[in-house]
Amino acid sequence: MPDYSAIDNSQLINFIFYPRDDFSDCQGNCFDISVPVAKDVEVSCRLYYRDQAWPTILYFHGNGEVVSDYDGISMLYLKEGINLLVADYRGYGASTGLPALNNLAPDANAILAAVREELARRDFSGRLWIMGRSLGSLSAIELALRHGDTFGGLIIESGFASILSITLHLGLPMPEGIDPGVILEESLAMVRQITIPALIIHGEQDNLVPVGEAHQLHEQIGSSQKELLVIPEADHNDIMFTGIERYFEAIKRFVVH
């Protein structure tokens, strides 16, 4: 992942992360995993499941969400025969520490290692998949590139290759020492090296992350097996429910076959 130190040390970081400490107790078929990512810093994850033989999606959510927000949404995945494992970021939900762009990659790698160990310990035998929504696409792309053999495929929803293309689109102030063109090219270079199957889902009317980002990801990703689903009339935060049948039909076809 590109070096985002200049952003992490600027006011721009306050427009990228919106941490909340909301956290609900685990109810029903789920359990929490607390992953140490640095000294005195742990990141919380939650696995919603019904069958250890089902495929499991390791899911990185958007910048204003927390794991507990998926207590209800997870039922839609379980209905399709897919376990859902949602990861938080530092400072979100029950996680400690402060969020930063430069922590996303090392934290994602630590989360993956802990998740694989826990799934093996609990005798989960289904294939693991990786998914990122919005900001979560950065963590998902990192893992798809570094650990492609681990996953059956990559799903990006309402995502992008580089956070800078979104900050520029929104007209946010760029800190000194940042060359957006260089970081965008470094980000696209990562995308081009991904070779696992990919499904990209985006809302046609997304005003926060323009649909052009999805077209760019689909064009640039190195996967030979790739699909782009653009959901008509869907915006950034209503995409799942605006096109719920097409959304889950595509995910089920991609993951469960």
N, C-alpha and C positions, 0 to 999 in steps of 0.2 A: 504494500500500500504506500502511496506517496507520503512524503513528510508534511504533516499538517501543523507543525509546531507554531508557525506564525499565526495561524487561525486560533489554535488552542490558547494562545497567550494574548488574544485580542478580544474586543467586545463582540465580535462576530459570533463567538462560540455561544453567546446567550440567545442567538437567533436559531441555532442549530439543535440544541438540546433543551428539552422541557421536562426535567426530572420531576417525578411525583413519588411520594412515599406510600401511596395507597397499596394495601396488601390484604388479601382475604385468606382465611384459612382454607386449606385444601379439603374439598368435599367430594365424596364418591371415589370413583376410580382415577385417582391421580396421586402423585407424590412430588415433593420438592427436592431439588438438588442444589446445594450451596457450593459454589466453585471458588476456591481461593485463586485470585489472579495477581495479587501483590501483597506485600506485608500489610496485615490488618485490613485487607480489602477482599470482600467476597461478592460474587455475583449470583443472584438467585435464578433458578430455572424451574419450570414445572412441566411434568409429563402427564398428559391426559391420555388414558389408554383403556382398551377393552380386551385386547388379545395380543399376547407377546409375539404371535406369528404374523401379525399385520405389519405393513410398512410403517415407518415412523418418520415424520417430517421434523427436522430441527429447524425452528422458525425464529427469525430475528425480526422484531416488530418495528413500528414506526417511532418517531422521536417524541411523540406526545402520549404514548401508550405505556402500559405496564403489564406484567404477566397476568395479573388478576383480571384484566379486561377480557381475557380469553376464556374465562370460566364458562361463559355461555357459548361463545363462538366455537369453542372446541367441539361442541356437540354436533356441529355441522360436518366437521371432519370425521368424527367417529361414525356418523351416519353413513359415510362413504367407505368405511372399513380402513380408516387411516388414523393411527395414533399421532398426537400433536405434542411436540416438546418445545415450549416457548422459553426463550432466553431474554433476560433483562439486560440493562447496561448499568454501569456504575452509577450509584445514586438513585436508581429507579426501584420502586417497590421495596422489597426487603434487602436490596443490595446496598453495600456501603461504598464509600469513596465518592469521587466527583467524575462526571463523564468528560471525555476528551476524545477527539478524533484519532489521535495517535495511539489511544488505548484499544480501539476497536479491533485491530488485527490480532495483537497478542492475546486479548481477552477471548476472542472468538476461538483461537487455537486452543487455549486452556479449557474453554467450555467443551469443545469437541472431544478432547482427551478424556475429560471427566464423564461426559455423556456416554462415550463408548465403553468405558470401564463399568459404569453403573448399569447400562443395558445388558452387558455380558454377565454381570453378577446376578441380575434378575432373570436371566435366561430368555431375553428377547432375541428372537431369531429372524424377524423381518428385516428387509433392506432399509437402510437409512438414506433419507433424501434431505436436501438443503433448500431452504426458502428464505427470502428476505423481502420485507415490505418497506417501501420508501427508504428511510435511512438504513434500515436493516439490509438493504441490497449490498451495501459496502462490506458488511461482515460475511454475507453469503458468497459474494464474489471472491473474497479472500480465501474462504475455505474450499470453494469449488476449484480454485486454481492450485492451492497447496496440497489438497487432499482429494483430488478428483476420484481416485480409485475407491475411496470410502463410500461414495454416494452413487445412488442410482441415477440421479439427475439434479438439475438446478432449476428452481422456480424464482422468478423475479416479478413482484407485483408492485406497480406504481413506483418503479425504481429508476435508477440512473447509474452511469458509470462513475461520475465525479460529482461530489457535492458542490464544486465550484460552478458547474454549469447551472445549478439551481440558484445559488446565491447571486450570480450575475443576472439570471432571469428575473429575480425578485428585486434587483436594484439595491442589494445590501452593500454596505461599505466594505471595500476590500482592504485588508491590512497591508502595510508596507512590507516589501520583501517577498511578495507572492506573485508568481508569474502564472496566471490561470492557464495559459496555453500549454506550458510545460507540464503542469499537474494533470490537465485533461489528457494529454498524450500519454503520460505514464499510466493513467487509469485505463485508457483504451487498450494500451499494450497488455495489461493484465487480462482484460476481457478477451482479447484475441488469442490468448494462450489457453483458454478454457476449452476443453474438448468433450466434456460429458454432455449428454442430452440436456436441452434447455427449453423451458416454457416461460414466455414473457407475457404477462397480463397487464393491461393498462386501460384506464378510462379515456374515452375519446374527448371528453370535456374537462380533463384534469387541468385546473388553472394553477396549481402549485408546482407540479412536475409535468411539463408539457408532453403530449403524446409523442413528440419528436424524439424524446429520450428513449422511449421504447423501441422506436424504429431504428435508432442508432445502435442500441444494444443488440437487436436482432441482426442487424447488418454486420456488426463488428465481431460478435462472438464467434470463436473458432469451432464451435460444435458443428458436426455434420448433420446431426439430428436436432432441429430447432423449430419452434413454433411461436408465432406471435398472435395473441388474441387481444383485439381492441374491442372493448364493450361500449356500444353506442350510448350516448347520453350520460355516461357515468363520469363522476368527478373523483377527486382524490380520496375522499373519505366515505363515499357511498358506493364505491365500485362493487363490493361484494354483494350488496343487497339489490343494487340496480340490475345487475346481471347474474343473479344468484344461480340460476340453472346452468347458464353457459360457463360461469366461473367454476363451479364444482364439477361439472361434466368434464371440463378440460383437465382439471387437476386429477380427477379419478382416472381418466383415460391415460394420463401421463404416468401416474404413480402405481396404480393397481393393475392396469392393462386389462 
